[in-house]
Amino acid sequence: MKFTRRALVAAAAATPGLAAAAPPAALPARSAFAKMPYVYLDSGSTHPMPLGARAALEEYLRFKTRDGPWTGYSMGAKETAVLAGFGALVGAAPDELVQIQSTTMGENLVLAALGFPQAGGRIVTDALHFFGSFYTYGELAKAGVDVVTLPMTPEGRIDMAAMAAAVNDGTQLVSVSHVSTTNGFEHDLKAVCDLAHAHGAYVYADIVHGAGSTPLDLRAAGVDFAACSSYKWLMGDFGLAFLYVRREIQEKVARPWWGYHQVGGRFVTHVFPFDPPGDRVSDYSYAEGASGKFAMGTTSWTGVVQLEHSLAWIRQLGVANIQAYRQPMADAIQAELRRRGYQPMTPLDSRTPLVAFALKDARAKLAERLQKNDIRMTVSANRFRVSLSVFNDMNDVDRLLAVLPKAPPA
């Protein structure tokens, strides 16, 4: 059977969740990226850099090598613009955000600020959280923390009734991924926060697969903490991430570490020539907002200049438009692979950019076939995952479905 674009659109229309509105003319955005020598369906691992971000980076490198006068080129202004741009994308004010180096760093800062492991108490997380965090919570469990990990349902969800049964008055933290890296399942963050807050618990959300791909409003949902690296759907690079700390709780949590970017307002030394006298080496005050408790030292300037372009461009496209554009592709993959007998891991009504299927020995059975046919996507030991972005179109889906076996390989 040959899969044409028309057939795939028909298959998508037969599935629930298909966006009714026509996509904006700006999508697909193939011209915004370099011409790739393969079908790239792996943006959930590392998103390609837009050409505009590359141009901004090249301009920065000329500035960094002092190739010209560069009057008015201000990294401070760019950092301010990036914080504001990210905040607008996820529903956060700039004083609730601080630049850090990775999502994992953000999660660990939150745990330290809440006093784990010494403080004890219960942490409720789930099997669809970032798998790298399994190690984090495994170590906390070894240290005596009561860690409850909720299982994934056969439909690829986390059951809210199971979460309600697990969260009690001894729970200190509920830690989840907004959109799961494993299968694209999207938590209802408002429901999670309402449940946790009713028991006096905080909520941490890993938003690395939600920010830039799926509509998100942290303040409206009531999220207390969130972290997000920039190399996935923000179309940036490694080494720059964001930590969100809800304004209302900033004074309720401990300072987890000391970084000189936490200093703000007054800083006076008493040890150098012509310094005013003082009893200490220096006197200082803290910066306002999240920076005063969580800021570190220097962060990636190359990341900043890339994101200044990418964040503005993503907002111009509109996350809701991006979601609506890719939905027919995701629905077509779901419909056809389910018809062929592949075992779905992603809920059928999912509206995120990730679609996953379970397949025993998937890497051994699929990796060489995909490589030979110039298709790049995530293939793990026993599952595979398709990531759809703004430059993909139904022709890419057609190509993928033509290459995948007509039935799950035995």
Secondary structure in CASP SS format (residue, H / E / C, confidence):
PFRMAT SS
TARGET T0000
AUTHOR 0000-0000-0000
METHOD secondary structure of the structure
MODEL  1
M C 1.00
K C 1.00
F C 1.00
T C 1.00
R H 1.00
R H 1.00
A H 1.00
L H 1.00
V H 1.00
A H 1.00
A H 1.00
A H 1.00
A H 1.00
A C 1.00
T C 1.00
P C 1.00
G C 1.00
L C 1.00
A C 1.00
A C 1.00
A C 1.00
A C 1.00
P C 1.00
P C 1.00
A C 1.00
A C 1.00
L C 1.00
P C 1.00
A C 1.00
R H 1.00
S H 1.00
A H 1.00
F C 1.00
A C 1.00
K C 1.00
M C 1.00
P C 1.00
Y C 1.00
V E 1.00
Y E 1.00
L C 1.00
D E 1.00
S C 1.00
G C 1.00
S C 1.00
T C 1.00
H C 1.00
P C 1.00
M C 1.00
P C 1.00
L H 1.00
G H 1.00
A H 1.00
R H 1.00
A H 1.00
A H 1.00
L H 1.00
E H 1.00
E H 1.00
Y H 1.00
L H 1.00
R H 1.00
F H 1.00
K H 1.00
T C 1.00
R C 1.00
D C 1.00
G C 1.00
P C 1.00
W C 1.00
T C 1.00
G C 1.00
Y C 1.00
S C 1.00
M H 1.00
G H 1.00
A H 1.00
K H 1.00
E H 1.00
T H 1.00
A H 1.00
V H 1.00
L H 1.00
A H 1.00
G H 1.00
F H 1.00
G H 1.00
A H 1.00
L H 1.00
V H 1.00
G C 1.00
A C 1.00
A C 1.00
P H 1.00
D H 1.00
E H 1.00
L E 1.00
V E 1.00
Q E 1.00
I E 1.00
Q C 1.00
S C 1.00
T H 1.00
T H 1.00
M H 1.00
G H 1.00
E H 1.00
N H 1.00
L H 1.00
V H 1.00
L H 1.00
A H 1.00
A H 1.00
L C 1.00
G C 1.00
F C 1.00
P C 1.00
Q C 1.00
A C 1.00
G C 1.00
G C 1.00
R E 1.00
I E 1.00
V E 1.00
T E 1.00
D E 1.00
A C 1.00
L C 1.00
H C 1.00
F C 1.00
F C 1.00
G H 1.00
S H 1.00
F H 1.00
Y H 1.00
T H 1.00
Y H 1.00
G H 1.00
E H 1.00
L H 1.00
A H 1.00
K H 1.00
A C 1.00
G C 1.00
V C 1.00
D E 1.00
V E 1.00
V E 1.00
T E 1.00
L E 1.00
P C 1.00
M C 1.00
T C 1.00
P C 1.00
E C 1.00
G C 1.00
R C 1.00
I C 1.00
D C 1.00
M H 1.00
A H 1.00
A H 1.00
M H 1.00
A H 1.00
A H 1.00
A H 1.00
V C 1.00
N C 1.00
D C 1.00
G C 1.00
T E 1.00
Q E 1.00
L E 1.00
V E 1.00
S E 1.00
V E 1.00
S E 1.00
H C 1.00
V E 1.00
S C 1.00
T C 1.00
T C 1.00
N C 1.00
G C 1.00
F C 1.00
E E 1.00
H C 1.00
D C 1.00
L H 1.00
K H 1.00
A H 1.00
V H 1.00
C H 1.00
D H 1.00
L H 1.00
A H 1.00
H H 1.00
A H 1.00
H C 1.00
G C 1.00
A C 1.00
Y E 1.00
V E 1.00
Y E 1.00
A E 1.00
D E 1.00
I C 1.00
V C 1.00
H C 1.00
G C 1.00
A C 1.00
G C 1.00
S C 1.00
T C 1.00
P C 1.00
L C 1.00
D C 1.00
L H 1.00
R H 1.00
A H 1.00
A H 1.00
G C 1.00
V C 1.00
D C 1.00
F E 1.00
A E 1.00
A E 1.00
C E 1.00
S E 1.00
S C 1.00
Y C 1.00
K C 1.00
W C 1.00
L C 1.00
M C 1.00
G C 1.00
D C 1.00
F C 1.00
G C 1.00
L C 1.00
A E 1.00
F E 1.00
L E 1.00
Y E 1.00
V E 1.00
R C 1.00
R H 1.00
E H 1.00
I H 1.00
Q C 1.00
E C 1.00
K C 1.00
V C 1.00
A C 1.00
R C 1.00
P C 1.00
W C 1.00
W C 1.00
G C 1.00
Y H 1.00
H H 1.00
Q H 1.00
V E 1.00
G E 1.00
G E 1.00
R E 1.00
F E 1.00
V E 1.00
T E 1.00
H C 1.00
V C 1.00
F C 1.00
P C 1.00
F C 1.00
D C 1.00
P C 1.00
P C 1.00
G C 1.00
D C 1.00
R C 1.00
V C 1.00
S E 1.00
D E 1.00
Y E 1.00
S E 1.00
Y E 1.00
A C 1.00
E C 1.00
G C 1.00
A C 1.00
S H 1.00
G H 1.00
K H 1.00
F H 1.00
A C 1.00
M C 1.00
G C 1.00
T C 1.00
T C 1.00
S C 1.00
W H 1.00
T H 1.00
G H 1.00
V H 1.00
V H 1.00
Q H 1.00
L H 1.00
E H 1.00
H H 1.00
S H 1.00
L H 1.00
A H 1.00
W H 1.00
I H 1.00
R H 1.00
Q H 1.00
L H 1.00
G C 1.00
V H 1.00
A H 1.00
N H 1.00
I H 1.00
Q H 1.00
A H 1.00
Y H 1.00
R H 1.00
Q H 1.00
P H 1.00
M H 1.00
A H 1.00
D H 1.00
A H 1.00
I H 1.00
Q H 1.00
A H 1.00
E H 1.00
L H 1.00
R H 1.00
R H 1.00
R H 1.00
G C 1.00
Y C 1.00
Q E 1.00
P E 1.00
M C 1.00
T C 1.00
P C 1.00
L C 1.00
D C 1.00
S C 1.00
R C 1.00
T C 1.00
P C 1.00
L E 1.00
V E 1.00
A E 1.00
F E 1.00
A E 1.00
L C 1.00
K C 1.00
D C 1.00
A H 1.00
R H 1.00
A H 1.00
K H 1.00
L H 1.00
A H 1.00
E H 1.00
R H 1.00
L H 1.00
Q H 1.00
K H 1.00
N C 1.00
D C 1.00
I E 1.00
R E 1.00
M C 1.00
T E 1.00
V E 1.00
S C 1.00
A C 1.00
N C 1.00
R E 1.00
F E 1.00
R E 1.00
V E 1.00
S E 1.00
L C 1.00
S C 1.00
V C 1.00
F C 1.00
N C 1.00
D C 1.00
M H 1.00
N H 1.00
D H 1.00
V H 1.00
D H 1.00
R H 1.00
L H 1.00
L H 1.00
A H 1.00
V H 1.00
L C 1.00
P C 1.00
K C 1.00
A C 1.00
P C 1.00
P C 1.00
A C 1.00
END
